[in-house]
Structure formats: structure tokens, C-alpha cells
């Protein structure tokens, strides 16, 4: 699985999580939800998605989906 595929999986997890619960997942929830071995990997994927403009967020704040 390529990094882009994993990022797509993270994005889809975040979208589904927010749709079902009404709030963004924590880094740990993303880690567990997509099967990353470490929270650092989940964190890096989320920040990559933020860099692509697919998610918006800032340190210490909840994520939100891009419009």
C-alpha cells in the first residue's frame, strides 16, 4: 500500500468518524482506526492531509473537514 493510499484511508476514516459522531477523532483514534503502529504515523498522515488542503486543523485544536 502506497503512502497516498494510506492517506486516503486516513481521510476516509476521519470523514466517517465525523459523520457518525459529529466531532473529529483524536490522533489515537486515527491510529487505531487505520491500524498504524504509532500515534506519530497517524499524526504525520493528518498533517500531510492538512498540507494538501483536504483537512484543516491547528495544533491543540480539533480537526475539521475542508469545505
C-alpha positions as CSV (number, residue, x, y, z in Angstrom):
1,X,0.0,0.0,0.0
2,X,1.4,3.4,-1.0
3,X,1.6,6.4,1.3
4,X,-1.1,8.1,-0.8
5,X,-3.4,5.0,-0.3
6,X,-2.8,5.2,3.4
7,X,-3.6,8.9,3.4
8,X,-6.8,8.2,1.6
9,X,-7.7,5.6,4.2
10,X,-7.0,8.2,7.0
11,X,-9.1,10.8,5.2
12,X,-12.0,8.4,4.8
13,X,-11.7,7.3,8.4
14,X,-11.9,11.0,9.6
15,X,-14.8,11.7,7.3
16,X,-16.7,8.6,8.5
17,X,-15.9,9.3,12.2
18,X,-17.1,12.9,12.0
19,X,-20.2,11.9,10.1
20,X,-21.1,9.3,12.7
21,X,-20.2,11.2,15.9
22,X,-20.3,14.8,15.0
23,X,-16.8,15.6,16.1
24,X,-13.2,14.9,14.9
25,X,-11.2,11.9,16.1
26,X,-8.2,12.1,18.3
27,X,-4.8,11.1,17.0
28,X,-5.0,7.9,18.9
29,X,-8.4,7.1,17.4
30,X,-7.0,7.6,13.9
31,X,-4.0,5.4,14.8
32,X,-6.3,2.6,16.0
33,X,-8.9,3.2,13.2
34,X,-6.4,2.7,10.4
35,X,-4.0,0.3,12.1
36,X,-0.9,2.5,12.4
37,X,1.7,1.1,14.8
38,X,2.3,4.5,16.4
39,X,0.5,7.8,17.0
40,X,3.3,9.6,15.3
41,X,2.4,7.9,12.0
42,X,-1.2,9.0,12.4
43,X,-0.1,12.5,13.3
44,X,2.1,12.7,10.2
45,X,-0.7,11.5,7.9
46,X,-3.1,14.0,9.3
47,X,-0.6,16.9,8.8
48,X,0.1,15.6,5.3
49,X,-3.7,15.9,4.6
50,X,-3.7,19.3,6.2
51,X,-0.9,20.3,3.9
52,X,-2.9,19.0,0.9
53,X,-5.8,21.1,2.0
54,X,-8.1,18.1,2.5
55,X,-8.3,18.7,6.2
56,X,-8.0,21.9,8.2
57,X,-6.6,22.0,11.7
58,X,-4.1,23.6,14.0
59,X,-2.1,22.4,17.0
60,X,-4.2,21.8,20.1
61,X,-7.5,22.2,18.2
62,X,-10.0,19.7,16.7
63,X,-9.7,18.8,13.0
64,X,-12.4,19.8,10.6
65,X,-13.0,18.8,7.1
66,X,-12.2,21.1,4.2
67,X,-15.2,22.6,2.5
